[in-house]
Amino acid sequence: MSNLLEVVELTKFFDMGRNQRVHAVEDVSLTVAEKEIVGLVG
């Protein structure tokens, strides 16, 4: 099967102002292949 989605080493921060930063995710990788069902709860 081929991949429909591939994420490699995703890192995301949100700046909240006044030197505040929210660290959402770090170094997340995932692959979604054809005919797979994926749920994401957060």
mmCIF file of the N, C-alpha and C atoms, coordinates in Angstrom:
data_MODEL
# 
_entry.id   MODEL 
# 
loop_
_atom_site.group_PDB 
_atom_site.id 
_atom_site.type_symbol 
_atom_site.label_atom_id 
_atom_site.label_alt_id 
_atom_site.label_comp_id 
_atom_site.label_asym_id 
_atom_site.label_entity_id 
_atom_site.label_seq_id 
_atom_site.pdbx_PDB_ins_code 
_atom_site.Cartn_x 
_atom_site.Cartn_y 
_atom_site.Cartn_z 
_atom_site.occupancy 
_atom_site.B_iso_or_equiv 
_atom_site.pdbx_formal_charge 
_atom_site.auth_seq_id 
_atom_site.auth_comp_id 
_atom_site.auth_asym_id 
_atom_site.auth_atom_id 
_atom_site.pdbx_PDB_model_num 
ATOM 1   N N  . MET A 1 1  ? 0.838  -1.196 0.000  1.00 0.00 ? 1  MET A N  1 
ATOM 2   C CA . MET A 1 1  ? 0.000  0.000  0.000  1.00 0.00 ? 1  MET A CA 1 
ATOM 3   C C  . MET A 1 1  ? 0.877  1.251  0.000  1.00 0.00 ? 1  MET A C  1 
ATOM 4   N N  . SER A 1 2  ? 0.380  2.280  -0.605 1.00 0.00 ? 2  SER A N  1 
ATOM 5   C CA . SER A 1 2  ? 1.117  3.545  -0.595 1.00 0.00 ? 2  SER A CA 1 
ATOM 6   C C  . SER A 1 2  ? 0.598  4.444  0.530  1.00 0.00 ? 2  SER A C  1 
ATOM 7   N N  . ASN A 1 3  ? 1.405  5.409  0.903  1.00 0.00 ? 3  ASN A N  1 
ATOM 8   C CA . ASN A 1 3  ? 1.044  6.331  1.978  1.00 0.00 ? 3  ASN A CA 1 
ATOM 9   C C  . ASN A 1 3  ? 0.202  7.481  1.447  1.00 0.00 ? 3  ASN A C  1 
ATOM 10  N N  . LEU A 1 4  ? -0.875 7.785  2.156  1.00 0.00 ? 4  LEU A N  1 
ATOM 11  C CA . LEU A 1 4  ? -1.682 8.955  1.831  1.00 0.00 ? 4  LEU A CA 1 
ATOM 12  C C  . LEU A 1 4  ? -1.179 10.187 2.563  1.00 0.00 ? 4  LEU A C  1 
ATOM 13  N N  . LEU A 1 5  ? -0.609 9.962  3.756  1.00 0.00 ? 5  LEU A N  1 
ATOM 14  C CA . LEU A 1 5  ? -0.117 11.062 4.581  1.00 0.00 ? 5  LEU A CA 1 
ATOM 15  C C  . LEU A 1 5  ? 1.115  10.595 5.332  1.00 0.00 ? 5  LEU A C  1 
ATOM 16  N N  . GLU A 1 6  ? 2.141  11.430 5.340  1.00 0.00 ? 6  GLU A N  1 
ATOM 17  C CA . GLU A 1 6  ? 3.333  11.140 6.119  1.00 0.00 ? 6  GLU A CA 1 
ATOM 18  C C  . GLU A 1 6  ? 3.809  12.428 6.779  1.00 0.00 ? 6  GLU A C  1 
ATOM 19  N N  . VAL A 1 7  ? 3.966  12.381 8.088  1.00 0.00 ? 7  VAL A N  1 
ATOM 20  C CA . VAL A 1 7  ? 4.465  13.512 8.866  1.00 0.00 ? 7  VAL A CA 1 
ATOM 21  C C  . VAL A 1 7  ? 5.742  13.041 9.549  1.00 0.00 ? 7  VAL A C  1 
ATOM 22  N N  . VAL A 1 8  ? 6.804  13.830 9.417  1.00 0.00 ? 8  VAL A N  1 
ATOM 23  C CA . VAL A 1 8  ? 8.098  13.439 9.974  1.00 0.00 ? 8  VAL A CA 1 
ATOM 24  C C  . VAL A 1 8  ? 8.623  14.558 10.864 1.00 0.00 ? 8  VAL A C  1 
ATOM 25  N N  . GLU A 1 9  ? 8.879  14.221 12.125 1.00 0.00 ? 9  GLU A N  1 
ATOM 26  C CA . GLU A 1 9  ? 9.496  15.121 13.105 1.00 0.00 ? 9  GLU A CA 1 
ATOM 27  C C  . GLU A 1 9  ? 8.768  16.461 13.240 1.00 0.00 ? 9  GLU A C  1 
ATOM 28  N N  . LEU A 1 10 ? 7.469  16.415 13.394 1.00 0.00 ? 10 LEU A N  1 
ATOM 29  C CA . LEU A 1 10 ? 6.663  17.628 13.575 1.00 0.00 ? 10 LEU A CA 1 
ATOM 30  C C  . LEU A 1 10 ? 6.875  18.198 14.975 1.00 0.00 ? 10 LEU A C  1 
ATOM 31  N N  . THR A 1 11 ? 7.158  19.484 15.054 1.00 0.00 ? 11 THR A N  1 
ATOM 32  C CA . THR A 1 11 ? 7.270  20.205 16.320 1.00 0.00 ? 11 THR A CA 1 
ATOM 33  C C  . THR A 1 11 ? 6.465  21.488 16.190 1.00 0.00 ? 11 THR A C  1 
ATOM 34  N N  . LYS A 1 12 ? 5.656  21.795 17.217 1.00 0.00 ? 12 LYS A N  1 
ATOM 35  C CA . LYS A 1 12 ? 4.813  22.994 17.159 1.00 0.00 ? 12 LYS A CA 1 
ATOM 36  C C  . LYS A 1 12 ? 4.783  23.683 18.516 1.00 0.00 ? 12 LYS A C  1 
ATOM 37  N N  . PHE A 1 13 ? 5.055  24.989 18.497 1.00 0.00 ? 13 PHE A N  1 
ATOM 38  C CA . PHE A 1 13 ? 4.949  25.853 19.665 1.00 0.00 ? 13 PHE A CA 1 
ATOM 39  C C  . PHE A 1 13 ? 3.940  26.944 19.349 1.00 0.00 ? 13 PHE A C  1 
ATOM 40  N N  . PHE A 1 14 ? 3.262  27.450 20.367 1.00 0.00 ? 14 PHE A N  1 
ATOM 41  C CA . PHE A 1 14 ? 2.372  28.591 20.213 1.00 0.00 ? 14 PHE A CA 1 
ATOM 42  C C  . PHE A 1 14 ? 2.877  29.709 21.108 1.00 0.00 ? 14 PHE A C  1 
ATOM 43  N N  . ASP A 1 15 ? 3.137  30.879 20.529 1.00 0.00 ? 15 ASP A N  1 
ATOM 44  C CA . ASP A 1 15 ? 3.549  32.044 21.306 1.00 0.00 ? 15 ASP A CA 1 
ATOM 45  C C  . ASP A 1 15 ? 2.316  32.691 21.913 1.00 0.00 ? 15 ASP A C  1 
ATOM 46  N N  . MET A 1 16 ? 2.345  32.881 23.234 1.00 0.00 ? 16 MET A N  1 
ATOM 47  C CA . MET A 1 16 ? 1.209  33.436 23.957 1.00 0.00 ? 16 MET A CA 1 
ATOM 48  C C  . MET A 1 16 ? 1.459  34.877 24.399 1.00 0.00 ? 16 MET A C  1 
ATOM 49  N N  . GLY A 1 17 ? 2.571  35.448 23.974 1.00 0.00 ? 17 GLY A N  1 
ATOM 50  C CA . GLY A 1 17 ? 2.891  36.819 24.343 1.00 0.00 ? 17 GLY A CA 1 
ATOM 51  C C  . GLY A 1 17 ? 3.661  36.886 25.645 1.00 0.00 ? 17 GLY A C  1 
ATOM 52  N N  . ARG A 1 18 ? 4.327  38.009 25.843 1.00 0.00 ? 18 ARG A N  1 
ATOM 53  C CA . ARG A 1 18 ? 5.095  38.254 27.070 1.00 0.00 ? 18 ARG A CA 1 
ATOM 54  C C  . ARG A 1 18 ? 5.995  37.085 27.460 1.00 0.00 ? 18 ARG A C  1 
ATOM 55  N N  . ASN A 1 19 ? 6.773  36.621 26.498 1.00 0.00 ? 19 ASN A N  1 
ATOM 56  C CA . ASN A 1 19 ? 7.746  35.545 26.731 1.00 0.00 ? 19 ASN A CA 1 
ATOM 57  C C  . ASN A 1 19 ? 7.117  34.231 27.178 1.00 0.00 ? 19 ASN A C  1 
ATOM 58  N N  . GLN A 1 20 ? 5.844  34.025 26.875 1.00 0.00 ? 20 GLN A N  1 
ATOM 59  C CA . GLN A 1 20 ? 5.190  32.753 27.186 1.00 0.00 ? 20 GLN A CA 1 
ATOM 60  C C  . GLN A 1 20 ? 5.036  31.952 25.902 1.00 0.00 ? 20 GLN A C  1 
ATOM 61  N N  . ARG A 1 21 ? 5.344  30.674 25.997 1.00 0.00 ? 21 ARG A N  1 
ATOM 62  C CA . ARG A 1 21 ? 5.268  29.801 24.836 1.00 0.00 ? 21 ARG A CA 1 
ATOM 63  C C  . ARG A 1 21 ? 4.680  28.458 25.265 1.00 0.00 ? 21 ARG A C  1 
ATOM 64  N N  . VAL A 1 22 ? 3.693  27.981 24.532 1.00 0.00 ? 22 VAL A N  1 
ATOM 65  C CA . VAL A 1 22 ? 3.083  26.682 24.806 1.00 0.00 ? 22 VAL A CA 1 
ATOM 66  C C  . VAL A 1 22 ? 3.702  25.661 23.859 1.00 0.00 ? 22 VAL A C  1 
ATOM 67  N N  . HIS A 1 23 ? 4.196  24.594 24.436 1.00 0.00 ? 23 HIS A N  1 
ATOM 68  C CA . HIS A 1 23 ? 4.829  23.525 23.673 1.00 0.00 ? 23 HIS A CA 1 
ATOM 69  C C  . HIS A 1 23 ? 3.753  22.485 23.372 1.00 0.00 ? 23 HIS A C  1 
ATOM 70  N N  . ALA A 1 24 ? 3.257  22.453 22.137 1.00 0.00 ? 24 ALA A N  1 
ATOM 71  C CA . ALA A 1 24 ? 2.142  21.579 21.767 1.00 0.00 ? 24 ALA A CA 1 
ATOM 72  C C  . ALA A 1 24 ? 2.606  20.150 21.479 1.00 0.00 ? 24 ALA A C  1 
ATOM 73  N N  . VAL A 1 25 ? 3.531  19.981 20.561 1.00 0.00 ? 25 VAL A N  1 
ATOM 74  C CA . VAL A 1 25 ? 4.076  18.659 20.233 1.00 0.00 ? 25 VAL A CA 1 
ATOM 75  C C  . VAL A 1 25 ? 5.554  18.793 19.894 1.00 0.00 ? 25 VAL A C  1 
ATOM 76  N N  . GLU A 1 26 ? 6.286  17.693 20.063 1.00 0.00 ? 26 GLU A N  1 
ATOM 77  C CA . GLU A 1 26 ? 7.703  17.699 19.710 1.00 0.00 ? 26 GLU A CA 1 
ATOM 78  C C  . GLU A 1 26 ? 8.082  16.366 19.090 1.00 0.00 ? 26 GLU A C  1 
ATOM 79  N N  . ASP A 1 27 ? 8.689  16.444 17.920 1.00 0.00 ? 27 ASP A N  1 
ATOM 80  C CA . ASP A 1 27 ? 9.261  15.287 17.234 1.00 0.00 ? 27 ASP A CA 1 
ATOM 81  C C  . ASP A 1 27 ? 8.235  14.172 17.002 1.00 0.00 ? 27 ASP A C  1 
ATOM 82  N N  . VAL A 1 28 ? 7.049  14.526 16.518 1.00 0.00 ? 28 VAL A N  1 
ATOM 83  C CA . VAL A 1 28 ? 5.993  13.553 16.238 1.00 0.00 ? 28 VAL A CA 1 
ATOM 84  C C  . VAL A 1 28 ? 6.078  13.133 14.776 1.00 0.00 ? 28 VAL A C  1 
ATOM 85  N N  . SER A 1 29 ? 6.062  11.829 14.551 1.00 0.00 ? 29 SER A N  1 
ATOM 86  C CA . SER A 1 29 ? 6.055  11.289 13.194 1.00 0.00 ? 29 SER A CA 1 
ATOM 87  C C  . SER A 1 29 ? 4.911  10.292 13.075 1.00 0.00 ? 29 SER A C  1 
ATOM 88  N N  . LEU A 1 30 ? 4.244  10.285 11.918 1.00 0.00 ? 30 LEU A N  1 
ATOM 89  C CA . LEU A 1 30 ? 3.188  9.307  11.679 1.00 0.00 ? 30 LEU A CA 1 
ATOM 90  C C  . LEU A 1 30 ? 3.004  9.102  10.190 1.00 0.00 ? 30 LEU A C  1 
ATOM 91  N N  . THR A 1 31 ? 2.454  7.939  9.856  1.00 0.00 ? 31 THR A N  1 
ATOM 92  C CA . THR A 1 31 ? 2.163  7.596  8.472  1.00 0.00 ? 31 THR A CA 1 
ATOM 93  C C  . THR A 1 31 ? 0.760  7.019  8.412  1.00 0.00 ? 31 THR A C  1 
ATOM 94  N N  . VAL A 1 32 ? -0.022 7.461  7.444  1.00 0.00 ? 32 VAL A N  1 
ATOM 95  C CA . VAL A 1 32 ? -1.357 6.922  7.209  1.00 0.00 ? 32 VAL A CA 1 
ATOM 96  C C  . VAL A 1 32 ? -1.347 6.309  5.812  1.00 0.00 ? 32 VAL A C  1 
ATOM 97  N N  . ALA A 1 33 ? -1.601 5.009  5.761  1.00 0.00 ? 33 ALA A N  1 
ATOM 98  C CA . ALA A 1 33 ? -1.602 4.295  4.483  1.00 0.00 ? 33 ALA A CA 1 
ATOM 99  C C  . ALA A 1 33 ? -3.009 4.267  3.899  1.00 0.00 ? 33 ALA A C  1 
ATOM 100 N N  . GLU A 1 34 ? -3.097 3.876  2.638  1.00 0.00 ? 34 GLU A N  1 
ATOM 101 C CA . GLU A 1 34 ? -4.398 3.717  1.988  1.00 0.00 ? 34 GLU A CA 1 
ATOM 102 C C  . GLU A 1 34 ? -5.253 2.736  2.786  1.00 0.00 ? 34 GLU A C  1 
ATOM 103 N N  . LYS A 1 35 ? -6.541 2.988  2.841  1.00 0.00 ? 35 LYS A N  1 
ATOM 104 C CA . LYS A 1 35 ? -7.543 2.131  3.479  1.00 0.00 ? 35 LYS A CA 1 
ATOM 105 C C  . LYS A 1 35 ? -7.406 2.046  4.994  1.00 0.00 ? 35 LYS A C  1 
ATOM 106 N N  . GLU A 1 36 ? -6.570 2.865  5.613  1.00 0.00 ? 36 GLU A N  1 
ATOM 107 C CA . GLU A 1 36 ? -6.485 2.919  7.071  1.00 0.00 ? 36 GLU A CA 1 
ATOM 108 C C  . GLU A 1 36 ? -7.479 3.943  7.590  1.00 0.00 ? 36 GLU A C  1 
ATOM 109 N N  . ILE A 1 37 ? -7.987 3.689  8.775  1.00 0.00 ? 37 ILE A N  1 
ATOM 110 C CA . ILE A 1 37 ? -8.866 4.631  9.462  1.00 0.00 ? 37 ILE A CA 1 
ATOM 111 C C  . ILE A 1 37 ? -8.099 5.138  10.675 1.00 0.00 ? 37 ILE A C  1 
ATOM 112 N N  . VAL A 1 38 ? -8.029 6.455  10.812 1.00 0.00 ? 38 VAL A N  1 
ATOM 113 C CA . VAL A 1 38 ? -7.248 7.056  11.888 1.00 0.00 ? 38 VAL A CA 1 
ATOM 114 C C  . VAL A 1 38 ? -8.118 8.026  12.663 1.00 0.00 ? 38 VAL A C  1 
ATOM 115 N N  . GLY A 1 39 ? -8.040 7.951  13.990 1.00 0.00 ? 39 GLY A N  1 
ATOM 116 C CA . GLY A 1 39 ? -8.715 8.912  14.853 1.00 0.00 ? 39 GLY A CA 1 
ATOM 117 C C  . GLY A 1 39 ? -7.683 9.612  15.716 1.00 0.00 ? 39 GLY A C  1 
ATOM 118 N N  . LEU A 1 40 ? -7.857 10.895 15.891 1.00 0.00 ? 40 LEU A N  1 
ATOM 119 C CA . LEU A 1 40 ? -6.928 11.678 16.705 1.00 0.00 ? 40 LEU A CA 1 
ATOM 120 C C  . LEU A 1 40 ? -7.731 12.392 17.775 1.00 0.00 ? 40 LEU A C  1 
ATOM 121 N N  . VAL A 1 41 ? -7.405 12.122 19.027 1.00 0.00 ? 41 VAL A N  1 
ATOM 122 C CA . VAL A 1 41 ? -8.101 12.730 20.153 1.00 0.00 ? 41 VAL A CA 1 
ATOM 123 C C  . VAL A 1 41 ? -7.087 13.568 20.909 1.00 0.00 ? 41 VAL A C  1 
ATOM 124 N N  . GLY A 1 42 ? -7.457 14.792 21.225 1.00 0.00 ? 42 GLY A N  1 
ATOM 125 C CA . GLY A 1 42 ? -6.468 15.628 21.890 1.00 0.00 ? 42 GLY A CA 1 
ATOM 126 C C  . GLY A 1 42 ? -7.011 16.548 22.891 1.00 0.00 ? 42 GLY A C  1 
# 
